[in-house]
Amino acid sequence: MSVRTYSFALALALLGVATAAQAADKPTDPQIAHIAYTAGAIDVAAAKQAIAKSRNKVVVSFAKDMMRDHQAVNKQALALVAKLKVKPEDNATSRALSDAAGKTKASLAKLRGKAFDKAYVANEVAFHQQVNGALQTLLIPSASNAELKGLLETGLKIFQGHEQHAVHVAAELQ
C-alpha cells in the first residue's frame, strides 16, 4: 500500500466519523477517547518501526519525538478516562484506522534506506494532517466533557507541531 493509498484510507476512516456526525449521530466521548488513543498508538508503532529501520539520524530523532509525545498524550488520556470512570468504546473509525495502519506498516516493512525514510516521513505528514483535521472539525467539537475537550485541544497543538516538523524533515529528505 502506498502512502497515498494509506492517506486515502485514513481519510475515509475519519470521513466515516464526519458522516455520522452530519447525520446528528456525533461520536460519544467514549468513542472519541478510543479514536484519539488509537491514533496515538498507531503513531507510536510507526515511530518504533522507523527507529528500528532507519539509519538517518534526522528521521530517527523525529521518530523518537513522535514516540515520546504520543506516549505522553496517551498516558494522559488513560489517566483521564480512569478519573472519569469512562471506558473507551471501540468503534468503526478506530478499527478502520488500525486496519489502515497495519497495511502501512507492512508496506513500509518492505522498504529500505532512503525509500523507507521518505515513505515513513510522507506518511507522518499525511497522518498528522488527517488526524489534526478530524480533531479540529469533529472530535473536539463533539466532545461533551470539558476535560476531554481540553486534552484534545492540547493534543492538537502538539500534533500541529508534529505536522510542521514532519513537513520540514520531508523537505530535508528531498
N, C-alpha and C positions, 0 to 999 in steps of 0.2 A: 504494500500500500504506500503510495507516495504521500509526501507531506501535504500536498494539496488535497488529496483524497481524504486524508485524516482530518484536515481542517474542515472539509465539507461535511464529513460525518459528525464532527463535533458541532458544527453549526446546526445540522439537522437535529441533533440531540437537544441542543439548547433552544432551538426553534420549537421543539415539541413542548417545552415548558411555556414558551411565549404563546403558543397557540392555545394551550389550556387556559392561560391567564386571560386571553382575549375572550374566551368562552365563559368568563366570570368564574372560572374554576382555578383561581390562583393557587400556587403551591402553598402548602401549610408550613408553619415553622419547622416541624419535624422533617418534612421533605426538603426544605431549604437547607437545614443543617446537614442532611445527608448529601445533598448535591455539593455543597461547599466543601465538606470534608473529603468527599470522593475526588473532587478536582484537585485538592491539595495533595492527597495521597498519590494521585496519578503523577503530579509533578515531582514528588519525592522519588518515586520509582524511576522516572525518566532521568532525574539527576544522578541517581545511583548508577544507572546504565552508562551515562556519559562519563562519570568518574572512573568507572571500570574500563571503558573502551578508549577514551580519548587520550592522546599524548600531547595535546595542545594545552599549554599552561593557562591561556585565557579561557578556553572552553571549560577546563576542569575547575578553575576558580569560579566561573559563572555558575556551573552546576552545583558547586559547594554552597554558594549563596542561595540558590533556589532550594536546595535541600534544607538548609538551616532555617530559612524564613518560612517555608511551607510547613515544616515540622513544628515550628513555634506557633504559627497560627492554628494549626490543627490541635495542638496541645491546649491552647486557649479555648477552642471550640468544644473540645471534650470536657473541659472543666466547666464551661458554661452550661452545657446540656445536663451535666451531672447536678449542678447547682439548681437548675430549673426543673430537674426531675423530668426531662423530656427525652424520649427515646428517638434518635434519628430514624426516619422512616425511609426504607428502600423504595425506590420508585423507578419509573421507566427512564427518566433522564439520567439518573445515577448509573443504571445498568447500561444505557447507551454510551455514556462517557467511558465506562470501564471496558466495554467491548471495543470501542474505537482505540482506546489506549493500548489494549492488548495487541491489536493489529499493528499499531505504530511501533510498539516495542519489537515485535517480530520483524518488521520491515527494517528498522534501524539495526537490529542484530546482524543483518546480512551485509552491512556496510562497514568499511574500514577507513581509517585515516581521514583525509580532508573531506571525503564524501560523507562519512559519518558526522563529522563536526558540522558541516554545512546543513545537513538534514536535521540534526538534533536542534541546532540553533533556530533554523527556519520553523521547526515545529514549535519551539518555545515562543517565538513571535506570534504565530497563529493561535496557539493555545491561550496565551495571555490576552490577545485581542478578543477572542471569543468569550472567555470567562469574564473579563472586565466588562464587556458589553452586557452580558447576562446579569452581572451584579448590578450595573447601573440601571438597566431598563426593567428588570423583572425581580430579581431576588431581594434587593434592598427595598424597593417599593412594596413588595408583597409581604415582607417580614412584619409581623404584628408585635412581637416582643421588642421593646426598646433596646435591651442589652444585646440581643441577637443582631438587630439592625446596626447597632454601634460597632459590633465586632466585624460585621460585613463591610461597613464603611472604612474601618481601619485596614482591613484586608485589601480592599480596593485600592487604597492609597499605596500600599506596599506593592501590590501586583501591577499597578500602573508604572511604578518604578522598575519592576521586573521587565515589563514590556519594552520600556525605553532602553534598558540595559541590553536586552536581547537584540534589539534593532542595532545598537552600537556594535555588539560582538559580531552580528551577521555582516555588517559593513566591513569590519576588520578582516573577515574571512574571505572576502571577495578578491 
